[in-house]
């Protein structure tokens, strides 16, 4: 079967199309014929080696984390799915990729595709949906009436996170460029800062949570808009000691990560704010909850561009520009 792979880590690494063996499934796994793959920034970062100390792949490895498709085969122990079911999933952090004709998916991380959307739209959901869910439900337990700041509201994570936060009853502040103000408002954003005209830390105030999505000094600046006893959940690091422990990293790496996050933890403590980093994990039950919310009409996928499989390299390059409004998806079938 065909797949888009990378053979080694490095900044100069380029993805390649290759014939790879047809995958075999285990008792608790399903084989999914891939219809569409949603791309995420980390799909470009992994081949560069950014996460090679914490994400384990056998090289050459297939690129991609999100998938929507049809069950082609089920393992002997599978009870939740049958051949022919339309499903979606994230296989992030499982040592496999999705930009291929078929992908093996553990039963526990898959869910039935939302009935109200197509495969392309469904493929855009898993990582951004799970990341938002785990930040708002597991890490914070976001309450109705609380205020959450979600920078880069027109991006892949932003367009979903805004809608989920609104579904949970929160008030949302965000940043975006002039041309995307109407888009983020249509998704429910209450306070929108045009970053080309204003600095968000001088406009916003009284927030209960920040979802850290932008590299640079954005997280440090966000301390100025938070109330005491509030929380920052960073998706882009720096990773903290709790992350290191959860990954069972050795003592040296735990020390390195602790030192890397020392500055932001010190500043957060000074503002009486809790800082934590979040590394998303696949979860089929959470995806099933997200599917129900989508089918109820509370969240709509936002798709920027759709590429064919033979254009997947171009899709990854476009995503890497940082200009996508919503998600970039590769349509396989």
C-alpha positions as CSV (number, residue, x, y, z in Angstrom):
1,X,0.0,0.0,0.0
2,X,1.0,3.6,-0.4
3,X,2.1,5.9,2.5
4,X,3.8,9.2,3.0
5,X,6.8,8.5,5.2
6,X,10.0,10.0,6.7
7,X,13.2,8.0,6.9
8,X,15.2,10.0,9.4
9,X,14.9,13.0,11.8
10,X,16.3,16.4,10.9
11,X,15.4,19.9,9.8
12,X,16.3,19.0,6.2
13,X,14.2,15.8,6.2
14,X,11.6,15.6,3.4
15,X,8.6,13.3,3.3
16,X,8.6,10.6,0.6
17,X,5.9,8.4,-0.9
18,X,6.6,4.8,-0.5
19,X,5.2,1.3,-0.8
20,X,4.8,-0.1,2.7
21,X,3.6,-3.5,3.9
22,X,-0.1,-4.0,4.5
23,X,-0.6,-3.8,8.2
24,X,-1.8,-6.7,10.4
25,X,-4.1,-6.1,13.3
26,X,-4.1,-7.4,16.8
27,X,-7.1,-8.8,18.8
28,X,-8.1,-5.3,20.2
29,X,-7.5,-3.4,17.0
30,X,-9.4,-2.4,13.8
31,X,-8.1,-1.9,10.3
32,X,-9.3,1.4,8.8
33,X,-9.4,2.1,5.1
34,X,-8.4,5.8,5.2
35,X,-10.8,8.2,3.6
36,X,-9.3,11.5,4.9
37,X,-6.4,12.7,7.1
38,X,-6.5,15.9,9.1
39,X,-3.1,17.6,9.4
40,X,-1.7,19.2,12.5
41,X,1.4,21.3,13.1
42,X,3.0,18.4,15.0
43,X,2.9,16.4,11.8
44,X,5.6,18.7,10.5
45,X,7.5,18.9,13.8
46,X,7.9,15.1,14.4
47,X,10.1,14.5,11.3
48,X,12.3,17.4,12.2
49,X,13.1,15.6,15.5
50,X,11.4,18.1,17.8
51,X,9.8,15.4,19.9
52,X,12.1,12.4,19.2
53,X,13.0,12.1,22.9
54,X,9.4,11.6,24.0
55,X,7.7,10.2,20.9
56,X,8.9,6.8,19.7
57,X,8.7,5.7,16.1
58,X,10.4,2.8,14.2
59,X,11.9,4.5,11.1
60,X,10.9,4.8,8.4
61,X,7.6,6.0,9.8
62,X,4.3,7.1,8.3
63,X,3.3,10.8,8.8
64,X,-0.1,11.9,10.2
65,X,-2.1,11.5,13.4
66,X,-5.8,12.1,12.6
67,X,-7.9,9.8,10.5
68,X,-11.5,9.2,9.3
69,X,-12.4,6.2,7.3
70,X,-14.3,2.9,7.1
71,X,-13.5,-0.3,9.2
72,X,-12.1,-2.9,6.8
73,X,-11.3,-5.6,9.4
74,X,-11.8,-6.1,13.2
75,X,-9.7,-8.0,15.7
76,X,-11.0,-11.0,17.5
77,X,-11.6,-9.1,20.8
78,X,-13.2,-6.0,19.2
79,X,-16.8,-5.4,20.4
80,X,-17.6,-1.8,19.6
81,X,-17.1,-1.8,15.9
82,X,-17.9,-3.9,12.9
83,X,-16.7,-4.0,9.3
84,X,-18.3,-1.1,7.3
85,X,-18.5,1.3,10.3
86,X,-17.5,4.9,9.5
87,X,-15.0,5.9,12.3
88,X,-12.6,8.7,13.2
89,X,-9.6,8.6,15.6
90,X,-6.3,10.1,16.6
91,X,-3.3,7.7,16.7
92,X,-1.0,10.4,18.0
93,X,1.7,9.0,20.4
94,X,1.0,5.4,19.4
95,X,4.0,5.0,17.1
96,X,2.1,5.0,13.8
97,X,0.8,7.3,11.2
98,X,-2.3,7.9,9.1
99,X,-1.2,9.2,5.6
100,X,-1.6,5.8,4.1
101,X,-4.2,3.6,2.4
102,X,-4.9,1.7,5.6
103,X,-4.0,2.3,9.3
104,X,-4.3,0.0,12.3
105,X,-6.3,1.7,15.1
106,X,-6.7,0.4,18.7
107,X,-10.4,0.0,19.5
108,X,-10.1,2.2,22.6
109,X,-9.1,5.3,20.6
110,X,-11.7,5.2,17.9
111,X,-15.3,6.4,17.7
112,X,-18.1,6.4,15.2
113,X,-17.9,9.3,12.8
114,X,-20.4,12.0,13.5
115,X,-23.3,11.3,11.2
116,X,-23.9,14.9,10.3
117,X,-20.5,15.5,8.7
118,X,-18.5,13.9,5.9
119,X,-15.1,12.1,6.1
120,X,-13.1,15.3,5.3
121,X,-14.8,17.2,8.1
122,X,-14.5,14.3,10.6
123,X,-10.8,13.9,9.8
124,X,-10.2,17.6,10.9
125,X,-11.5,16.9,14.4
126,X,-9.6,14.3,16.5
127,X,-6.5,16.1,17.7
128,X,-7.9,19.6,18.0
129,X,-11.1,18.2,19.6
130,X,-9.2,16.0,22.1
131,X,-6.8,18.7,23.0
132,X,-9.6,21.2,23.7
133,X,-11.6,18.6,25.6
134,X,-8.7,17.6,27.8
135,X,-7.8,21.2,28.5
136,X,-11.3,22.3,29.3
137,X,-12.7,19.2,30.9
138,X,-9.8,17.2,32.4
139,X,-7.3,19.9,33.3
140,X,-9.5,22.8,34.3
141,X,-13.2,21.7,34.4
142,X,-14.2,24.9,32.7
143,X,-17.4,26.3,34.3
144,X,-20.3,28.3,32.8
145,X,-19.5,32.1,33.0
146,X,-15.8,31.7,33.3
147,X,-13.5,33.5,30.9
148,X,-11.0,31.7,28.8
149,X,-8.4,33.3,26.5
150,X,-7.7,31.3,23.3
151,X,-5.1,33.1,21.1
152,X,-4.8,32.5,17.4
153,X,-8.6,32.0,17.1
154,X,-8.6,31.4,13.4
155,X,-6.2,28.5,13.5
156,X,-6.9,24.8,13.7
157,X,-7.0,24.5,17.4
158,X,-8.5,28.0,17.9
159,X,-11.6,27.4,15.7
160,X,-12.5,24.3,17.6
161,X,-11.6,25.4,21.1
162,X,-13.6,28.6,20.8
163,X,-16.7,26.6,19.9
164,X,-16.2,24.0,22.6
165,X,-15.6,26.7,25.3
166,X,-18.9,28.4,24.2
167,X,-20.7,25.1,24.3
168,X,-19.5,24.7,27.9
169,X,-20.9,28.2,28.7
170,X,-17.6,30.1,29.0
171,X,-16.9,33.5,27.7
172,X,-14.1,33.6,25.1
173,X,-11.4,36.1,24.2
174,X,-9.1,35.6,21.3
175,X,-6.6,37.2,18.9
176,X,-6.6,37.2,15.1
177,X,-5.6,39.3,12.1
178,X,-7.9,41.9,10.6
179,X,-9.2,39.6,7.9
180,X,-10.3,36.9,10.3
181,X,-12.2,38.9,12.9
182,X,-15.6,38.1,11.4
183,X,-14.7,34.3,11.3
184,X,-13.8,34.1,15.0
185,X,-16.9,36.2,16.0
186,X,-19.1,33.8,14.0
187,X,-17.6,30.9,16.0
188,X,-18.7,32.6,19.3
189,X,-15.7,34.7,20.4
190,X,-16.9,37.4,22.8
191,X,-13.8,39.6,22.9
192,X,-11.6,39.8,19.7
193,X,-8.3,41.5,19.6
194,X,-6.8,42.4,16.2
195,X,-3.2,41.7,17.0
196,X,-2.1,43.9,14.1
197,X,-3.6,46.9,15.9
198,X,-3.6,46.1,19.6
199,X,-1.7,44.2,22.2
200,X,-4.0,41.7,23.9
201,X,-2.5,42.1,27.3
202,X,-3.5,45.8,27.3
203,X,-7.1,45.1,26.3
204,X,-8.2,42.0,28.1
205,X,-8.6,41.4,31.8
206,X,-10.3,39.2,34.4
207,X,-9.7,35.9,32.7
208,X,-9.8,32.5,34.5
209,X,-7.8,30.4,32.0
210,X,-5.4,30.8,29.1
211,X,-5.0,28.1,26.5
212,X,-1.4,28.5,25.4
213,X,-1.2,28.0,21.6
214,X,1.5,30.4,20.4
215,X,5.2,30.1,20.8
216,X,7.3,33.1,21.9
217,X,6.4,35.4,24.8
218,X,2.6,35.2,24.4
219,X,2.2,32.9,27.5
220,X,4.3,35.3,29.7
221,X,2.2,38.3,28.4
222,X,-1.0,36.4,29.2
223,X,-0.2,36.5,32.9
224,X,-1.3,40.1,32.9
225,X,-4.9,39.2,31.9
226,X,-5.5,36.5,34.5
227,X,-7.1,36.7,37.8
228,X,-5.4,35.2,40.9
229,X,-5.9,31.4,41.3
230,X,-6.4,31.0,37.5
231,X,-4.6,28.6,35.3
232,X,-2.5,28.5,32.1
233,X,-2.6,25.3,30.1
234,X,0.1,25.3,27.5
235,X,0.0,23.2,24.4
236,X,3.4,24.3,23.1
237,X,5.6,24.1,26.2
238,X,7.8,24.5,28.0
239,X,7.0,21.1,29.4
240,X,7.2,20.8,33.2
241,X,8.2,18.1,35.7
242,X,4.7,16.6,35.8
243,X,4.9,16.0,32.0
244,X,8.3,14.4,32.5
245,X,7.0,12.1,35.2
246,X,4.0,11.1,33.1
247,X,6.4,10.1,30.2
248,X,8.6,8.2,32.7
249,X,11.6,10.2,31.4
250,X,15.0,9.6,33.1
251,X,16.3,11.9,35.8
252,X,18.4,14.0,33.5
253,X,15.5,14.8,31.2
254,X,13.3,15.5,34.1
255,X,15.9,18.0,35.3
256,X,16.3,19.6,31.9
257,X,12.5,20.1,31.5
258,X,12.2,21.5,35.0
259,X,14.9,24.0,34.2
260,X,13.3,24.9,30.9
261,X,10.0,25.6,32.6
262,X,11.5,27.4,35.6
263,X,11.0,30.9,34.3
264,X,7.3,30.6,33.4
265,X,6.6,28.7,36.6
266,X,8.3,31.4,38.7
267,X,6.4,34.2,36.9
268,X,3.1,32.3,37.3
269,X,3.7,31.8,41.0
270,X,4.4,35.5,41.3
271,X,1.0,36.2,39.8
272,X,-0.7,33.5,41.9
273,X,-1.4,31.5,38.7
274,X,-1.0,27.8,38.1
275,X,1.0,26.8,35.0
276,X,0.8,23.3,33.4
277,X,1.6,21.8,30.0
278,X,-0.7,19.4,28.2
279,X,0.3,16.6,25.8
280,X,-2.8,15.3,24.2
281,X,-3.7,11.6,24.5
282,X,-6.0,9.5,22.2
283,X,-9.3,8.7,23.7
284,X,-12.3,7.1,21.9
285,X,-14.8,7.8,24.6
286,X,-14.0,11.5,24.5
287,X,-14.3,11.5,20.7
288,X,-17.7,9.9,21.0
289,X,-18.8,12.8,23.3
290,X,-17.4,15.3,20.8
291,X,-19.3,13.5,18.0
292,X,-22.5,13.9,19.9
293,X,-21.9,17.7,20.3
294,X,-21.2,18.0,16.6
295,X,-24.3,16.1,15.7
296,X,-26.3,18.4,18.0
297,X,-25.1,21.4,15.9
298,X,-23.1,23.0,18.6
299,X,-19.7,22.7,16.8
300,X,-19.0,22.9,13.1
301,X,-15.7,21.9,11.5
302,X,-13.7,24.7,9.9
303,X,-11.8,23.6,6.8
304,X,-9.3,25.8,5.0
305,X,-8.0,23.6,2.2
306,X,-8.5,20.0,1.0
307,X,-5.7,18.3,-0.9
308,X,-5.5,15.0,-2.7
309,X,-3.1,12.3,-1.4
310,X,-0.6,13.0,-4.2
311,X,-0.6,16.6,-3.0
312,X,0.1,15.7,0.7
313,X,3.6,17.2,0.6
314,X,2.1,20.5,-0.6
315,X,-0.5,20.3,2.2
316,X,2.1,19.9,4.9
317,X,4.1,22.8,3.4
318,X,1.0,25.0,3.4
319,X,0.2,24.1,7.0
320,X,3.8,25.0,7.9
321,X,3.2,28.6,6.7
322,X,0.9,29.2,9.7
323,X,-1.7,30.9,7.5
324,X,-4.4,28.3,7.6
325,X,-7.9,29.3,8.7
326,X,-9.1,26.2,10.4
327,X,-7.8,22.8,9.3
328,X,-5.9,21.4,6.3
329,X,-7.1,18.0,5.2
330,X,-5.8,15.4,2.8
331,X,-8.6,13.4,1.1
332,X,-7.5,9.9,0.3
333,X,-10.7,8.6,-1.3
